[in-house]
Amino acid sequence: MLYFLNGDSNSKQSPNENYGRELQELYTAGKGPNSHYTEDDVKAAALVLTGHTVSPITFTYFFDAGKHHSGNKEFSAFYGNRIITGYSGAAGANELDELLDMILAQEEVSKFICRKIYRYFIYYKIDDDVEQTIITPMAQIFRQNNFDIVPVLSALFKSKHFFDLTYSSACIIKSPLDFTIGLCSEFNVTMPDAADSEATYAVWQSIENEAAEMQQQLGAIPEVAGWYAYYQEPAFHELWINTSTYTRRNIFTDRMIADGITNSNHTIAIDAIAFASGLANPGNPNLLIDQSVEVLLRYPLSASAKEFIKRSILLSGQMQDYYWTGAWNAYIANPADPSAKATILSRLKSLYKYIMNLPEYHLC
């Protein structure tokens, strides 16, 4: 981050404000109505950070006392008009601890970070009620535990609010990584033996490439603020979907349920029969659809939608449930029969292709 924000070139001779600005604007105080740090605070923070640099040879951090501004740094009323005393030599590095302690002492910092947590795990809209009843208590827990994030997450995940489906179910569009990795998890896609590093890497690369096609390349964050969907108001998570990415998502699911994705002779694919077999009663078309939807979708389908899926896909236009039940039982009685297997496999693939192509599948 120091290198990314030009902090490595920040010196007393030529102060660079990038790190000092983003430290406050993006990572701690934020830009909300209750965040009142000033431009002079940015400049003062930049002076504190002078001398913290990166070796151009080893790309490791070190403190260059010769580049550090040793004068006092004065901050605004937002920070209680705090003055950080300047130090020379190696002691200059200690000013950073004072800077961070000063920033974290502001109540708004804990609230800003907790809002980020809330938007990631719950919902992107934070109204006055959520601010007062959820964000403020979370921030208090954060401060009381010396900014340890674990107690905050524990309190949130155990709260009644977290389990309130009004807020936390089918409210956010999955990120590309959630979408691709989540599919593999939901369908229990078989992965290579971890001891086979070549195959494992090839599979990981396949998933990474697919997510990149959906505009989330692992390790290639587009902005210093992060992925747009996590901070760009007012759209937030809606930014994951556009005419290109929606098409790429459907292409990915279609390939996974068809023949799979291959890289360097290593293939990953959805085993539709194995997935269905893991459900409670796959021979009953109604229960098969109910349980598949329960696993794969966060938003329930209507009875009419399920009936349409059953008749058009599992029953191939027939009216009686035994049409599917008989086909399933025939396969179970003789799994080696290619005709029996082909009959249920084609219908199961069509079923899961249809479900994954639904808009609801993109929600988490």
Secondary structure as GFF3:
##gff-version 3
##sequence-region A 1 364
A	DSSP	three_ten_helix	7	9	.	.	.	ID=ss1
A	DSSP	alpha_helix	18	25	.	.	.	ID=ss2
A	DSSP	alpha_helix	39	48	.	.	.	ID=ss3
A	DSSP	beta_strand	52	54	.	.	.	ID=ss4
A	DSSP	beta_strand	61	63	.	.	.	ID=ss5
A	DSSP	three_ten_helix	65	67	.	.	.	ID=ss6
A	DSSP	beta_strand	73	74	.	.	.	ID=ss7
A	DSSP	three_ten_helix	77	79	.	.	.	ID=ss8
A	DSSP	beta_strand	83	84	.	.	.	ID=ss9
A	DSSP	three_ten_helix	89	94	.	.	.	ID=ss10
A	DSSP	alpha_helix	95	104	.	.	.	ID=ss11
A	DSSP	alpha_helix	107	121	.	.	.	ID=ss12
A	DSSP	alpha_helix	128	130	.	.	.	ID=ss13
A	DSSP	pi_helix	131	135	.	.	.	ID=ss14
A	DSSP	alpha_helix	136	144	.	.	.	ID=ss15
A	DSSP	alpha_helix	149	157	.	.	.	ID=ss16
A	DSSP	three_ten_helix	161	163	.	.	.	ID=ss17
A	DSSP	alpha_helix	165	168	.	.	.	ID=ss18
A	DSSP	alpha_helix	176	186	.	.	.	ID=ss19
A	DSSP	alpha_helix	197	213	.	.	.	ID=ss20
A	DSSP	three_ten_helix	228	230	.	.	.	ID=ss21
A	DSSP	three_ten_helix	236	240	.	.	.	ID=ss22
A	DSSP	alpha_helix	243	257	.	.	.	ID=ss23
A	DSSP	beta_strand	261	263	.	.	.	ID=ss24
A	DSSP	beta_strand	266	268	.	.	.	ID=ss25
A	DSSP	alpha_helix	272	277	.	.	.	ID=ss26
A	DSSP	alpha_helix	285	296	.	.	.	ID=ss27
A	DSSP	alpha_helix	303	309	.	.	.	ID=ss28
A	DSSP	pi_helix	310	314	.	.	.	ID=ss29
A	DSSP	alpha_helix	322	333	.	.	.	ID=ss30
A	DSSP	alpha_helix	338	357	.	.	.	ID=ss31
A	DSSP	three_ten_helix	359	362	.	.	.	ID=ss32
###
